[in-house]
């Protein structure tokens, strides 16, 4: 299995996608939303390295109720 430094929980929407960034240790690093376009997602997450992406039905699954 590949090593990763951050988990992204992503709840894809028609106009906006909600996200939650969580460290390997389980600490919530950031919660927010981004326009649901390829360019916006690339700008937000493209510079990050070693990510694990979880496509979620709701961010409560990833953020532990923080959302």
C-alpha positions as CSV (number, residue, x, y, z in Angstrom):
1,X,0.0,0.0,0.0
2,X,1.2,3.5,-0.8
3,X,2.0,5.9,2.0
4,X,-0.1,9.1,2.3
5,X,0.1,12.1,4.4
6,X,-3.5,13.5,4.2
7,X,-6.9,12.0,3.6
8,X,-9.4,14.1,1.6
9,X,-13.1,13.3,2.1
10,X,-14.9,14.7,-1.0
11,X,-18.7,15.0,-1.3
12,X,-19.2,15.9,-5.0
13,X,-22.1,18.2,-5.8
14,X,-23.4,19.8,-9.0
15,X,-22.1,23.3,-8.3
16,X,-19.9,22.9,-5.2
17,X,-18.1,20.0,-3.6
18,X,-17.6,19.9,0.1
19,X,-14.3,18.6,1.4
20,X,-12.6,17.6,4.7
21,X,-8.8,17.2,5.0
22,X,-7.7,14.8,7.7
23,X,-4.2,14.0,8.8
24,X,-3.0,10.3,9.0
25,X,-3.4,10.7,12.8
26,X,-7.1,11.7,12.4
27,X,-6.8,15.4,13.1
28,X,-9.2,17.5,11.0
29,X,-7.0,20.0,9.1
30,X,-9.6,21.9,7.0
31,X,-13.2,21.8,6.1
32,X,-14.7,23.7,3.3
33,X,-16.2,23.7,-0.2
34,X,-14.8,24.3,-3.7
35,X,-16.5,24.9,-7.0
36,X,-17.2,21.5,-8.6
37,X,-15.1,22.2,-11.7
38,X,-12.0,20.4,-12.8
39,X,-10.0,23.6,-12.7
40,X,-11.1,24.5,-9.2
41,X,-10.4,21.0,-7.9
42,X,-7.0,21.0,-9.5
43,X,-6.1,24.5,-8.0
44,X,-7.2,23.3,-4.5
45,X,-5.8,19.8,-4.4
46,X,-3.3,19.6,-7.2
47,X,-0.3,21.1,-5.2
48,X,-0.8,18.5,-2.4
49,X,1.3,15.4,-2.4
50,X,0.6,11.8,-1.2
51,X,-3.1,12.1,-0.8
52,X,-5.8,9.4,-0.2
53,X,-9.1,10.5,-1.7
54,X,-12.4,9.2,-0.3
55,X,-15.5,9.9,-2.3
56,X,-18.1,10.2,0.4
57,X,-21.9,10.2,0.6
58,X,-21.6,12.7,3.4
59,X,-18.6,14.3,5.1
60,X,-19.7,13.0,8.5
61,X,-18.2,9.7,7.4
62,X,-14.7,11.3,7.1
63,X,-14.8,14.2,9.5
64,X,-16.3,12.3,12.4
65,X,-19.3,14.7,12.9
66,X,-17.3,17.9,12.5
67,X,-19.1,18.8,9.3
